[in-house]
């Protein structure tokens, strides 16, 4: 994967977050799989699963661009919702025999990795929020 972090920036970029990197890999994997989805699913399942997988990264990035911990936490929780939605679409693809069990298991592994990192990031943000509140007292 190319290094997009080499772009000039004034501070730490969302592209440096491990959770964003994992979500990006998941998104690319899903996009690759959808190339084999039936054409009649183009404006149904294919579109939905691509949109939900893109939403994970978009929400992480948007939250990172906010400068308050509550906003960052909010967008990470939105990203977690998009992650769950993406898994639901993967199950739909399995139920419709568009993907096989091995592919679903592989996708679930990537989703679990993203979820673990996302939950860790949310917990870190919450701790930082608590510290900032304690510092104001």
N, C-alpha and C positions, 0 to 999 in steps of 0.2 A: 504494500500500500504506500502510495506517495506520501511524502512528508508535507502536510499543509501547514504545519506549525512554523515553517521557516518564513512565513509572512511577517512583516514588521507589525508590532503591536505595542500598545502602551502598558499593558499588564498581562497577567496570565490569561490565556485564552481558554474558552470552553473546549477547544479542540485538544487541550492538554489533559482534560479530565478522563480518567480511565473508563468511567461509566459511559461517556459519550463515544469513546473509541469502540467499546464493546457493542453498543447499540448501533453504531455505524456498520460494523461487521455483520450484525444480525440483519440489518436493513438490506445490505448488499446481497447476503445469502438468500433472503426472501425474494428479492428482485430477480435473482438468477433462477430460482425455482419457478417463479410465475411465468417465465418465458415458455414453460412447458404446459401451462394451464390451457384448457380448451378455449377456443376462440369465443364460444358463447358465454364464457365467464368474464370476458374482458371488462365489461361495464358493471359487473356484479362483484364476485369474490376477488378477482384480480385487483380491481381498483380499490376495494375496501382494505385488503391486506397491505397493499403498497402504501396507502394513505396512513393507516394506523402505525405501520413500522416507521414511516418518516416522521410521524408526530412525536415519537419517543425522543429522537434527537432534537427536533425543533423545540420541544418543551424544555429540555435540558439547557439548550442554548439560550432560549428566551429567559429562563430563570436566572441563568448566569449573568445575563445582561442587566438584571435588576440589581439595585444596590441595597436592598434590605433583605434580611434573612427570612422574614415571613413571605415575601414575594418569591424568593428562591425556593423555599420549601413548597409553596403552593404549586409552582410549575413542575417541580420534581414529582409531586403527587399526581399531577396531570399526566406526566410521562409514565408513571407507574400504571395509571389507568389505560393508557395507550398500549402499554406492554401486555396487559391482560387482554385487551381487545385483540391484539395481534395473535396471541395464543388461541383465543377463541376462533379466529379466522383460520388458523392452522388446523384446528380440530374439525372445522367445517370442511376444509380441503381433504382431510383424511376421511371424514364421513361420506364425502361425495366420491371417494376413491380417486382423487386427483393426485394425492401424494400417498406413499405407503407408510407402514408403521415405522420403519427405520428412519425415514425422513422426518416423521413427526417426533420421534424420540430425539433425533439430532437437533431439531428446532427447539424442543423443550429444554434441551441442555443449554443452548445459547440464551434462551429466555430466562432460565434459572440463573445463569451467570450475570445477566443484566440486572435482574431483580435483586440479587444479592448486593451488587455494587450500588445500585440505586438506593436500596434501603440503608446501606452504610453511609452513603452521601447525605441522605435525609437526616439520619441520626447525627452525623457530624454537624450539619447546618443547625439542627435543633440545639446541640450543645453550644455552638458558637452564639446562637441567639440568647440562650440562658446566661452565658458569660457576659454578653454585652448588656443585658438587663441588670445583672448583678453589679456591673461596673458603674452603672448610672445611679446607684443608690448611695 
